[in-house]
Amino acid sequence: MMDIMVNRGSGTIRTFLNMLKRIDVPLSTFLRWRSVHRIAGSGCLLLLCAACGISSPDATALPPRIALITPAGTGELAEAIRLGAEAAAKENGAELITVEAYPSDGNMYTLSIPDTTESQIQVKPANADRRTLSRSAREYAQVEAAALALKQGASALLVDPLSVKALSDIIQKAKTTNSDGAIIPVIVLNDEFPVKGITSVISMDNLEAGRQAGQAMAELLEGRGHVALMGPDPLNAGLVHREQGVMEALAQYPGIQVELKSVCNTRDGCWQAAKQLLDQQQVNGFIALQEPASLGAADELNRRKSADKVRIVGFGSEQEQLEQLQEGVFEHLIVQNGYSAGYLGLNQAVARLNNQQVQARVTLETKVVSTDNMFWMDNQKLLFPFVQ
C-alpha cells in the first residue's frame, strides 16, 4: 500500500496525490506540478503581504548573507538542497543567495525579490554546455561562481564541490576576500574531500551507502551472477568510499563475480561503457555509483530491450531516475536526504557566524528505495521534499 503525506498544500494537491496512488500516472506528471505550485504560492504570499501593508525590516539590521553554490547542473537533488537551505534561512532571518554555475538558459543575471530572503545569481562561462565542458572548465566555473557570491557580500558559503581542486580554490578565495580579517565559513554539502579549512561537512556515509547498494544487488541476484561497477572516480573520495562499501558487501557472496569497473563521469560515456561490457561479456547487474552512470546503463538496457533481464542498482533521485524506477528499469536507488543537507548546512553557517558551536561532520540518512516502497510515508521526505 502507498501512503502519501502532504503537510504543505491545498485540498487540490491532496486530491491529486490521492489520485496518483490509485491509478497508473507517469511520475513526470507529478514532478512537473511542483513548479506550478511553488510559483502560485509565492505569488499569493506577495499579494498578501502587500494587502496587509507588511514592511521590510529595519535597514540598519542587515541579515547575514549566505551563498549556496548549487551542484553542477540542475536536478531534483539540487532543488531539494535549495529548498532546505531556503527554509533554514527564513527561520534564521538570513538572506540566501543561490548561485548556479551552469544555467539552462545561458544568461547571467541577478534577481532580487523584495520582501523575501532569497536572491538568485547565475554564472555562465563562455560557450558553456555542461554536457561538453571538460572537468577543468567545470571546476573553473564553480570557483568563479563562488567568487561572484563573495563579491556580492556573502558572509558564508555552502558548496557542493566538484573536486578537491575546486574546493581548495574556493576555500582560498574565502580566506582572502573578507576585509575585516574574519575567516568566511565554507560548509561542504553532499561530498567529502580531504581539504583543510572546511568548517563543516554535511554528507551521507558513503561507505555504508555502498554496502547498502552491494547488499541490494546480492539479494536481487540471489547470491550468484556477474556484477559490473559503473562510474567510480578515483579523484572523488566519496565515490571511492562507495566503491569500497560495495566490494565489502559483495565479498560476502562467493557466487558473485565483480567484472572490471568502468570509470565514466558522463551519461554518454557510461552508456558507451555499458554497451561495451554487454557486448564483450555476461553481465547480470550494474551497480552505478552516481546519477550519470545509472542513466547511461539504463539507456543501453532500454536500447537492447533487456531492462527486465539485467538489474540496476543506482544512486540518486533525479526525476528521470524516479520515472525509470517506477517503470522497473531500476530495481533500487540509494537515496539521501538533500533537503536536510541544505537545511543543516545553512544552520551550521549561521552557528559559525554567531560564534556558536559547529559540528565538524553531520551524517545524512540514506535509504534503499524501490518501486514497492517509493511512496511509503517515511520515504517521501527523500524523494518529494517539495510537498512536505
Disulfide bonds with the S-S distance in Angstrom:
Cys264-Cys270 2.10
